[in-house]
């Protein structure tokens, strides 16, 4: 199983970012394939699984979390595990592009 680990410190109020992250399908346009999700409000963490994938992925699970980066800024963490390993090479840049969109939208 391959892991893709992404993070960014954003110039947005932590509560605003959490409002977007807890809407798991709303944080990224291509996450409409989500089969199951769970929200941990205490740790500001959203986890999800995708069971049907156009990329030949047999298993896809991920979590997004908001933590304190200091100076009133939140840090966004996105960890994705996929099986088999090969699709991670294509999926990683796609997820990184989504994080870049967040950075462009909210600043760093």
N, C-alpha and C positions, 0 to 999 in steps of 0.2 A: 504494500500500500504506500502510495506517495503522499507526502504532505506539502501543502502550499501555505506558507506563513507570510502574511502581509500586515503592515501596520502603518498608521499615519497619525500625526498630531495635527489637529484641525483648529482653526480659529472660529469656533462656533460654541455657543453655550452647551455645556455637557448635557443638560436636560433636552435641548433641541436635538442633539445628535442621538440621544437615547430614544426619543420619540420616533426617529426615522429607522433606527436599528430594530426596535421591537416590532415594527411593521416589516417583518422579514422579507416579504415579497416586494415591498416598496423601495428597498434600498438599492436594488439593481433591476434593470429592465428585463433581464433574461431569467430571473428567478421564478417565472411563472410555472416552472416544472416541479415546484416543491410538493412533496408528498406528505410530509409531516414536519411539524415544528413545535418547539417549546420555548417558553420565555421564563427567565429567572430574573425577576425584577430586583431582588436584593443584590445581585452581582452584576446587574445590567448586561446580561448575556442572553443572546438568542441563538438557538441551535436548530438546524434543519437537516432533512435528508431529501435526496432526489432519487427516485426509483426508475424513472424513464428518461434516458438521456440520448440526444442525437450524436453524442461523441463516442459511443461504444464503451461507456463507463458502466461497470457492473455494480459498483458501490460508490456512493458519494454522500459524505456527511460533512457538515461544517458548523462552525460557530462564529458569531460576531459578538464582540464585547466592547464596551465603553469603559475606560478607566481614567484615572486622574493623571494628566501629564504635567501638572503644576501650572502656576500662573493662570488658573481658571480655564485652562484648555483641556479638552478631552483627547485621549488617545484611542484610536479605533483599531481593533485587532480583528483580523479575519483569518481563520485557520480552516483549511479545507483538506480533507483526506479523500483520495480516490483510488479505486482499484479497477483495472490493473494500473500499473505505473505509467504506461506509455501516454495516455491522454493528458496527464499532468503537464507534459511539455507544451501542449497547445492551450490547455485551460489556464495555466499559470499567467501567461501574458494577458488573457482576457480578463481575469480577475484583477490583475494589476492595473489594467486600463480603467476598470470601475473605481478603484481606489484613487487613481489620478483624477478622475472626474469629480470625486468628492473633494479632493484638494483644490481643484480649480474652482469649484462652486463655493466652498467655504473658506478657502485660504488656509495657510499653515502657520 
